[in-house]
Amino acid sequence: MPVPAVSSRTSALRGVRRVVFAALSGVCLACILAAGPAAAEEGAKPLLKAPVSPVPPLFDQADIDKATAALDGIVESAMNRTGVPGIAVGVVYKDKVIYAKGFGVREVGKPGEIDPDTVFLLASVSKPIASTVVAKLVGDGVVKWDDPAKEHNPAFALNDPYVTEHATIADLLSHRSGLHTGAGDLLEDLGFDRAYILSHLDQQPPDAFRASYHYSNFGYTSGGIAAAAAADKSWEELADEALFVPAGMETASYRHADYLAHEDRAHIHKRLRDGSWDALYDRNADAEAPAGGASASLNDVLRFLRLQLRNGTLDGKEIIDADALAAPRAPQVIPGSPRSVASRTGFYGFGWNVGYDDHGRVRVSHSGAFELGTATNIIFLPGEDVGVVTLTNGQPIGVAEAIGESFLDVATNGRQTVDWVGFLGMVFEQMAAAEAPEVDYTKVPAKPEPARDLTAYAGQYANGYYGPLDVSVSDGNLSMTMGPEAAPTTFALSHFDGDTFRFETVGENANGLAGAIFTVGEDGKASKVVLDYYDRTGLGTFVRN
C-alpha cells in the first residue's frame, strides 16, 4: 500500500525538527544575548544570521600566561600540603608545549629528581591512549567501532550468549557490556595472567547489556585485544606500530618490563597512616595493558596531548585519521544520572570522560589511579586549544586532578577560586571509605565462640573461577593458599569467631581484613568456605574436594 502523502510530509517535518534541535543543543545563548536586543529597536545591533556554536574561545594569551605563571606555586603548595613525593606537570596551548616541569623525587629517601623525561606508570590514562591506537585501525579500515569483538577474537565470551555474539569493540571501550566494575580485577591481584582472566569473565554475572555502565578494566582490555587480533598483532606490538613510534613517543610502552628498564623512572608510593610516604610496592598491569598498563614520560604524554588537540596530526604529519579519532572523544554512554534536572550530565566516550563546564565549553579528560601508588590526569578543552597533563608517583588522593583544575580555574577567573586540593581530597577520602569492608574484622567479639580443632578446616577446596584453595595447618596455625600454580599467594588465617577466620587482603584492591567463613558438616569437617572479599559477585565459595 502506498504511504499517504501526509505521512511523508509529517515524517519530513519531524526530521527537520530533529536537525534544528540538534543544532540548537550546542548554541551559546550568552553569545546571542551579547549581540544585543532585537534589531527592530532603534540603534540596536543587527540580529545574528545564525546562533553562535560552538562556544567561542574565552581564553587569550594573557589568561594562559597568568595560569602558567601560577603553576609552580600550585604544585609546590599541593606537595607541601600532602607530601606527594614527585610530580610532573605540562601544558599545551595552540600546539606548543608552554610548560613542562618536574618536582620532587623519583623515590623517597634516595637521590634522583623528577624531570619531564622521568617515566611514570600512567594507570587508567592508558585507556584514552588505547582508544587512540584502535582509532588508527579504524581509520585504516582494519576494524570498525561496531565490529563484534568475537568476530576478531573467537575466544571472547561473556556470561550471556547474546552478549557474547553481539558485544562490539565500542561496547567494551565504553563500559556498557554489562560486566560489573572490577570484574576480573581480583584475579589480577592474585597474579593470574591476561589469558586466564579473560577466559574466566564468562563466569561473571552480567548487568543489562548496553543499558548499564560499569567501569571494567578487563572489559576494556577485551575490546583492545579484539582490535589487536584483527590486525594480527599483540596489543603491545600494535601500540608501538600504530602510535608510539610514528608519534615519536620514545619512552611510551604497554610492557611493564620497559618501565622497569628506565633508570629515570618514578617509583610508586603509598601514604602511611602517619602521613609519610613509602615506595612499598611495584604494580605490574600487563594483564590489563590496554586499560591500565601504559608507562611514559611527561614529554611523551604531552606529544599525545598535542595529537589530540590537532585531531590526529602531529608536527604536520597525520598519525590518526581525524574522523576515526572523533568517536572516542564523543559521548557514548551516560555513567550516571545527574543529581537533579538542573545539573549537567557527564558522559563517557571510548576511554575519555566528556563533559561541559559552566561556560558550555567541552571538557575531555581522564584520570589514572593505582592505590598502590600512582595518580595521573589529562584534561583538555578542544575549543580553547589547551590541555594539562599531571603525573604523580603517589597513591590517588586528588592531587593530580586538583592541579589541572587549578590551572583552568586561574585561566578562567584570573585567580584560584576553589581549594581544589582540599575539595578533591575529601572526595577521594569518601570514595576510599565506600570501599571499606562490610564487616569490621579488626573488632573481635568480646566473647567469641571457640574454633574447632584446626584440622577440621584443613583440606583442598575447589572453585571454578579462582581455582583451587589449599587450607593447611602448620605449627598450630591455619593458612590458605590460592592463585596461579607457578606463583600462589599464602594468607595467614587468624581466628575471629566460631568457624570464621580472618585474613589480610592483598593487591591493588586490598581493603584490610576479610573473612573466611567455614561451613562444617556432620562429619566434623568443613564442607565449604566462603571468602567474603572474593565473593563480591557471588563467586567466592570454595567447596571441599
Protein Blocks (a to p, Z undefined) as FASTA:
>chain_A
ZZdfklmmmmmmmmmmmmmmmmmmmpcfklmmmnopcfkbghiacddfbdcdddddfbdf
klmmmmmmmmmmmmmmmmmmnopabdcddddeehiafbdcdehjfbghiaciddfkbccd
ekjmlmmmmmmmmmmmmmnomacfklcfklmmmmbccfblklmmmocfklmmnopnopag
hihklmmmnopafklmmmmmmmpccddehiaccddfklmmmmmmmmmmmnopafklmmmm
mmmmmnopakgccbfklmmmpmbbcddddddfkopacdfbccdfklmmmmmmcccdfklm
mmmmmmmmnnopaghiafbdfklmmmmmpcfbdfbacfbfkbccddddehiacdddfkop
acdddddddfklpacdddddfklopacddddfbdcehlmmmmmmmmmmmmmnopafbdfk
lmmmmmmmmmmmmmpcfbdcklccfbacddddfklmgccdddfklopaddddeehiacdd
edjfklccddddddfbhjbccdddedjklgbjadddddddfkopafbdcdfklmmnopac
ccdZZ
